[in-house]
Amino acid sequence: MRDHSKGPQGHEGDGKPDAVGTPSPADSGTEPAVWTGRATNRIQWLLAAAGAACLALGVELAVDSAWTSGLAPLVMSVVGCVAAGLLMLYGTLAFVHVAVRVDAEKLEVRCGHIGVPRTRIPLAHVVGAEFAPRVTPRQWGGWGYRWLPEKGTAVVVRRGEGFVLSLGDGRTFTVTVDDAEAAVAMIRDCLRRSGGGRRATA
């Protein structure tokens, strides 16, 4: 799990109901609600299928090969197919979708079906949030969890809308998610409530 915090983490459960896509009032009326959103890339399932095919080919070569062409070439072929298949499977299954959760204390991003990699950013470390109408893998050099020294960090599972956080240390964090404008509104509201939203409201 990647954690941008150097201090204590916020508490996961606060007893408030989650709202999918848009924030809703909390019971007490004094705290912001919880916002959750997702983004999915179904095209990556095709890449997962290709990875499974590579893995199956490697197993087939290992089991049914006549071994007449020599041991070394066969081993290299089997290892190459298996490694390529596993890499493609992990890369696609880990980033076929992303789940984002924002509450009064933090933003949390979980990737794939097992929620790994996971990123947690306390809102105390956030100084601004901007809506990004079009984020593309090309801008970040590919899908998945990306880092570029001149741009910051991003989680990109598909092209389209997302949001960009400006962090107190000068870095940025970008994530593609549906209904990103609602997430930005939620984050800005939390920053205003905490007194840390000078740049968020600019």
For each residue, the residues with C-beta under 8 A, 3 or more apart:
1: 116 117 118 119 120
2: 117 118 119 120
3: 9 119 120
4: 119 120 121 122 125 167 173
5: 8 9 120 121 122 125
6:
7: 122
8: 5
9: 3 5 106 120 122
10: 103 105 106 122
11: 14 105
12:
13:
14: 11 31 34 103 104
15:
16: 26 27 31 33 34 103
17: 24 33 34
18: 34 36 101
19: 22 23 24 33 34 35 36
20: 36 37
21: 35 36 37 178 179 182
22: 19 35 179 182
23: 19 32 33 34 35 182 185 186 189
24: 17 19 33
25: 29 33
26: 16 29 30 31 32 33
27: 16
28: 31
29: 25 26
30: 26
31: 14 16 26 28 104
32: 23 26 103 104 186 189 190 193
33: 16 17 19 23 24 25 26 186
34: 14 16 17 18 19 23 101 102 103
35: 19 21 22 23 100 101 102 103 182 183 186
36: 18 19 20 21 99 100 101 102
37: 20 21 99 100 177 178 179 180 182 183
38: 97 98 99 100 177 178
39: 97 98 157 158 160 162 176 177 178
40: 96 97 157 158
41: 44 95 96 97 143 157 158
42: 45 96
43: 46 47 158
44: 41 47 48 92 95 96 143 157
45: 42 48 49 92 96
46: 43 49 50
47: 43 44 50 51 88 91 92
48: 44 45 51 52 88 89 92 93 96
49: 45 46 52 53
50: 46 47 53 54 88
51: 47 48 54 55 84 85 86 87 88 89 91 92
52: 48 49 55 56 85 89
53: 49 50 56 57 85
54: 50 51 57 58 81 82 84 85 88
55: 51 52 58 59 81 82 85 86 89
56: 52 53 59 60 85
57: 53 54 60 61 81 85
58: 54 55 61 62 77 78 79 80 81 82 85
59: 55 56 62 63 82
60: 56 57 63 64
61: 57 58 64 65 74 77 78 81
62: 58 59 65 74 78
63: 59 60
64: 60 61
65: 61 62 74
66:
67: 70 71 74
68:
69: 73 74
70: 67 73 74
71: 67 74 75
72: 75 76
73: 69 70 76 77
74: 61 62 65 67 69 70 71 77 78
75: 71 72 78 79
76: 72 73 79 80
77: 58 61 73 74 80 81
78: 58 61 62 74 75 81 82
79: 58 75 76 82 83
80: 58 76 77 83 84
81: 54 55 57 58 61 77 78 84 85
82: 54 55 58 59 78 79 85 86
83: 79 80 86 87
84: 51 54 80 81 87 88
85: 51 52 53 54 55 56 57 58 81 82 88 89
86: 51 55 82 83 89 90
87: 51 83 84 90 91
88: 47 48 50 51 54 84 85 91 92
89: 48 51 52 55 85 86 92 93
90: 86 87 93 94
91: 47 51 87 88 94 95 143 144
92: 44 45 47 48 51 88 89 95 96
93: 48 89 90 96 112 113
94: 90 91 111 112 114 116 117 144
95: 41 44 91 92 98 111 112 143 144 145 155 157
96: 40 41 42 44 45 48 92 93 112 113 157
97: 38 39 40 41 111 112 157
98: 38 39 95 109 110 111 155 157 175 176 177
99: 36 37 38 109 110 111 115
100: 35 36 37 38 107 108 109 175 177 183
101: 18 34 35 36 107 108 109 110
102: 34 35 36 106 107 108 183 186 187 190
103: 10 14 16 32 34 35 106 190
104: 14 31 32 123 190 193 194
105: 10 11 122 123 124
106: 9 10 102 103 120 121 122 123
107: 100 101 102 120 121 123 126 165 187
108: 100 101 102 118 119 120 121
109: 98 99 100 101 118 119 120 155 175
110: 98 99 101 115 116 118
111: 94 95 97 98 99 115 116 117 118 144 145 155 157
112: 93 94 95 96 97 115 116
113: 93 96
114: 94
115: 99 110 111 112 118
116: 1 94 110 111 112
117: 1 2 94 111 145
118: 1 2 108 109 110 111 115
119: 1 2 3 4 108 109 153 155 173
120: 1 2 3 4 5 9 106 107 108 109
121: 4 5 106 107 108 125 126 165 167 173
122: 4 5 7 9 10 105 106 125 126
123: 104 105 106 107 126 187 190 191 194 196
124: 105 194 196
125: 4 5 121 122 167 168 169
126: 107 121 122 123 129 165 166 167 168 187 191 196 200
127: 166 167 168 191 196 198 199 200
128: 165 166 191 197 199 200 202
129: 126 163 164 165 166 183 184 187 188 191 200
130: 163 164 166 184
131: 161 163 180 181 184
132: 135 161 162 163 164 174 180
133: 161
134: 159 160 161
135: 132 139 140 154 156 159 160 161 162 174 176
136: 139 140 156 159
137: 140 141 142 143 156 159
138: 141
139: 135 136 151
140: 135 136 137 146 148 151 154 156 174
141: 137 138 146 148
142: 137 146 156
143: 41 44 91 95 137 156 157
144: 91 94 95 111 155 156 157
145: 95 111 117 153 154 155
146: 140 141 142 153 154 155 156
147: 152 153 154
148: 140 141 151 152 154
149:
150:
151: 139 140 148 154 172 174
152: 147 148 171 172 173 174
153: 119 145 146 147 171 172 173 174
154: 135 140 145 146 147 148 151 173 174 175
155: 95 98 109 111 119 144 145 146 174 175 176
156: 135 136 137 140 142 143 144 146 159 162 174 175 176
157: 39 40 41 44 95 96 97 98 111 143 144 176
158: 39 40 41 43 176
159: 134 135 136 137 156 176
160: 39 134 135 176
161: 131 132 133 134 135 176 177 178 179 180 181
162: 39 132 135 156 174 175 176 177 180
163: 129 130 131 132 174 175 177 180 183 184 187
164: 129 130 132 172 173 174
165: 107 121 126 128 129 172 173 174 187
166: 126 127 128 129 130 172 199
167: 4 121 125 126 127 170 171 172 173
168: 125 126 127
169: 125
170: 167
171: 152 153 167
172: 151 152 153 164 165 166 167
173: 4 119 121 152 153 154 164 165 167
174: 132 135 140 151 152 153 154 155 156 162 163 164 165
175: 98 100 109 154 155 156 162 163
176: 39 98 135 155 156 157 158 159 160 161 162 180
177: 37 38 39 98 100 161 162 163 180 183
178: 21 37 38 39 161
179: 21 22 37 161 182 183
180: 37 131 132 161 162 163 176 177 183 184
181: 131 161 184 185
182: 21 22 23 35 37 179 185 186
183: 35 37 100 102 129 163 177 179 180 186 187
184: 129 130 131 163 180 181 187 188
185: 23 181 182 188 189
186: 23 32 33 35 102 182 183 189 190
187: 102 107 123 126 129 163 165 183 184 190 191 200
188: 129 184 185 191 192 197 200 201
189: 23 32 185 186 192 193
190: 32 102 103 104 123 186 187 193 194 197
191: 123 126 127 128 129 187 188 194 196 197 200 201
192: 188 189 195 197 200 201
193: 32 104 189 190
194: 104 123 124 190 191 197
195: 192
196: 123 124 126 127 191 200
197: 128 188 190 191 192 194 200 201
198: 127 201 202
199: 127 128 166 202
200: 126 127 128 129 187 188 191 192 196 197
201: 188 191 192 197 198
202: 128 198 199
